[in-house]
Amino acid sequence: MSNIEIATVGDNCIDRFLPPVGVSMVGGNAVNVAVHLSRLGHRVGYFGAVGTDRDGERMLACLAENGVVTDHVRVVAGGTAFTDIGSDANGERVMLFEDFGVCRGYLPCPREVERLCSLRHVHIGWLDDGGWLKRRLAAAGVSVSQDLSVNADPADIGAASLA
């Protein structure tokens, strides 16, 4: 098992910027945080689910290329999450469509939760668990952060238990 001190849990997606931008990029809050922490020299692992499609392969390749440990990424039959992004008259991005794919309903298994409880810090991105993991980690004394702007359901975004 890898020697990590920090983990990110939750969302990943392919951001599909529609014309006139016309590019697609690997993203998702938990993935973005993992990549940036790794680039800053931290040993970080990502816990989440990707599909069996080309986008899932692309996600795993991006994580590996950026030094993120992927031991706990689940490859699940189905599609990787994606977001179609347009732009308004002022050039601001507009989320036009979002499909959470195999990320929807993802939860770490009991063994993974035990591993997360042994870490110094865990960042949670989009995770539709009603805040369960956040509370469990905080009860175990783990420092926890979460980007509350990426969760739409009020049950998932409470600030209690955050570092």
Residue pairs with C-beta under 8 A, 6 or more apart in sequence:
1 71
1 115
2 43
2 45
2 69
2 71
3 43
4 43
4 44
4 45
4 69
4 119
5 42
5 43
5 44
5 119
5 120
5 121
6 37
6 42
6 43
6 44
6 45
6 119
6 120
6 121
6 122
6 123
7 34
7 44
7 45
7 46
7 47
7 72
7 115
7 116
7 119
7 121
7 122
7 123
8 30
8 31
8 33
8 34
8 37
8 44
8 45
8 46
8 47
8 48
8 122
8 123
8 124
8 125
9 30
9 46
9 47
9 48
9 108
9 116
9 122
9 123
9 124
9 125
9 127
9 133
10 28
10 29
10 30
10 47
10 48
10 103
10 106
10 124
10 125
10 126
10 127
11 28
11 29
11 30
11 31
11 48
11 81
11 100
11 103
11 125
11 126
11 127
11 150
12 26
12 27
12 28
12 30
12 31
12 46
12 48
12 49
12 50
12 59
12 80
12 81
12 103
13 27
13 28
13 31
13 80
13 81
13 82
13 83
13 98
13 100
13 101
13 103
14 24
14 25
14 26
14 27
14 55
14 58
14 59
14 80
14 81
14 82
14 83
15 24
15 25
15 26
15 27
15 82
15 83
15 85
16 24
16 82
16 83
16 84
16 85
17 23
17 24
17 25
17 85
17 93
18 84
18 85
18 86
18 96
20 87
21 85
21 87
26 58
26 59
26 62
27 83
28 48
28 81
28 103
28 125
28 126
29 125
29 126
29 147
29 150
30 46
30 47
30 48
30 123
30 124
30 125
30 126
31 46
31 48
31 59
31 62
31 63
31 68
31 125
33 123
33 125
33 147
34 44
34 45
34 46
34 63
34 66
34 68
34 123
35 62
35 63
35 66
35 68
37 44
37 123
38 44
38 66
38 67
38 68
39 66
39 67
43 69
44 68
44 69
45 68
45 69
45 70
45 71
45 72
46 63
46 68
46 69
46 70
46 72
46 73
47 72
47 73
47 108
47 112
47 116
48 73
48 74
48 103
48 106
49 73
49 74
49 75
49 76
49 102
49 103
49 106
50 56
50 59
50 60
50 73
50 74
50 75
50 76
50 80
50 102
51 75
51 76
51 77
51 78
51 79
51 80
51 101
51 102
52 75
52 76
52 77
52 78
53 78
53 79
53 80
55 79
55 80
55 82
56 75
56 80
56 102
58 80
59 80
60 70
60 73
60 75
63 70
63 73
64 70
72 108
72 112
72 115
74 102
74 106
76 102
77 102
78 101
78 102
79 99
79 101
79 102
80 101
80 102
81 98
81 99
81 100
81 101
81 102
81 103
81 104
82 98
82 99
82 101
83 95
83 97
83 98
83 99
84 95
84 96
84 97
84 98
85 93
85 94
85 95
85 96
86 93
86 94
86 96
87 93
87 94
88 94
100 126
100 128
103 126
104 128
105 128
106 127
107 127
107 129
107 132
107 133
108 116
108 133
113 133
113 136
116 122
116 133
116 137
116 142
117 136
117 137
117 140
117 142
119 142
120 142
120 143
121 142
121 143
121 144
121 145
121 163
122 137
122 142
122 143
122 144
122 145
123 144
123 145
123 146
123 147
124 133
124 134
124 144
124 145
124 146
124 147
125 146
125 147
125 150
126 150
126 151
126 156
127 133
127 151
127 156
128 151
128 153
128 156
129 156
130 153
130 155
130 156
131 155
131 156
131 157
131 158
131 160
131 161
134 144
134 146
134 158
134 160
134 161
134 162
135 160
135 161
137 144
137 161
138 144
138 161
138 162
139 161
143 163
144 161
144 162
144 163
145 162
145 163
146 157
146 162
148 157
148 159
151 157
